[in-house]
Amino acid sequence: MANNENIDWSHLPFGYIKTDYNVRCTFKDGKWGEIEVSDSEQISLHIAATCLHYGQAIFEGMKAFRGRDGKIRIFRPDENAQRIQRSARGVMMEPIPAEKFLEMVEKVVRLNERFVPPYESGSSLYIRPVEVGITPRVGVRPANEYTLIIFVTPVGPYFKDGFKPTKVAVYREYDRAAPCGTGRWKVGGNYAGGLAATERAHAAGYSAVLFLDPKEKKYIDECGPANFFAIKDNTYITPKSNSILPSVTNKSLQQIAKDMGLAVECRPMLLEELADVEEAAECGTAAVAAPISEVADMDNGIVYKIAKDGKPGPVTTQLYHHLLAIQKGDEPDKHGWVKVLD
Ligand SMILES: *Cc1c(COP(=O)(O)O)cnc(C)c1O
């Protein structure tokens, strides 16, 4: 059994640390079986499993936090339950019933309770469900057996060196998804598709790639693993597109923006609009909101300077603090987003 006594809770990376248990459930003979608890980090797969050859692999990501009151809070797991069902249907996999998914999430968190970082650390427990097709197939066809596994791992605060804006790059020669493809689902293959562009951006000193819409290359889609939003004239603007993954964080930030009195626009957003936005950020479970200082259009040398003083904008900062405070239980959960484990 892993030891948690020497974990430095305040300085965890966003990486994998072994915990005590994971939970598993298999769909076979037309039905989902019992939830199994495992202490193994391995799975045994047939060499012809559809997940290995034909990309039948989907995943989710969410977090659990320990509150000041010591209670564990899971943020909007029902949204992830809905989304993994949409992803499953998108690539002809078996959708897991939401109640079963939620039972598994709660179970794996409780089983690994000693790995939920203390409140003061700023860290959290990352929850990673993954579902794969396991039927051996050589011809291209969906599997008829699926395994869903949920593991957890404690992760550190995303902003180790403080909440600071970073630069992102635009390249027209790469897409993460096709116009009517799998971009709107959390399918493993989408991330493989984005790796080359992301590695190139990192090598050039950028933290991420901002992908354009794959059809016209005019509108902003999203960053590799995070949605995008901008702030202008007291309005929260976020791109609408068929190739974006609908982010739970983005959905939550839109509500918080409304609560703060901002207007919210979800619409196609031209890259050139960045010339006069006041703030821009990426958003997703890992970071909540990561402010962007500049967007470099690498194909024609245009640089959109957004955080001119190098500091995060005031609206992004407020959105970030509000959402984190709701997740940790420091602010009232007036929209009923938080699942508190008693
Ligand atoms: C997971 C993911 C996000 C963020 O979604 P959250 O639900 O906020 O974590 C955004 N974009 C892509 C492509 C993703 O895979």
The ligand as a Gaussian input file, in Angstrom:
#p B3LYP/6-31G(d) Opt

LIG

0 1
 C      -11.484000      18.311000     -20.764000
 C      -11.358000      19.379000     -21.808000
 C      -11.689000      20.713000     -21.564000
 C      -12.048000      21.211000     -20.198000
 O      -13.242000      20.696000     -19.746000
 P      -13.605000      20.783000     -18.211000
 O      -14.873000      20.035000     -18.118000
 O      -13.757000      22.195000     -17.875000
 O      -12.476000      20.150000     -17.480000
 C      -11.629000      21.608000     -22.606000
 N      -11.240000      21.232000     -23.834000
 C      -10.911000      19.973000     -24.115000
 C      -10.508000      19.635000     -25.479000
 C      -10.959000      19.018000     -23.098000
 O      -10.608000      17.778000     -23.352000

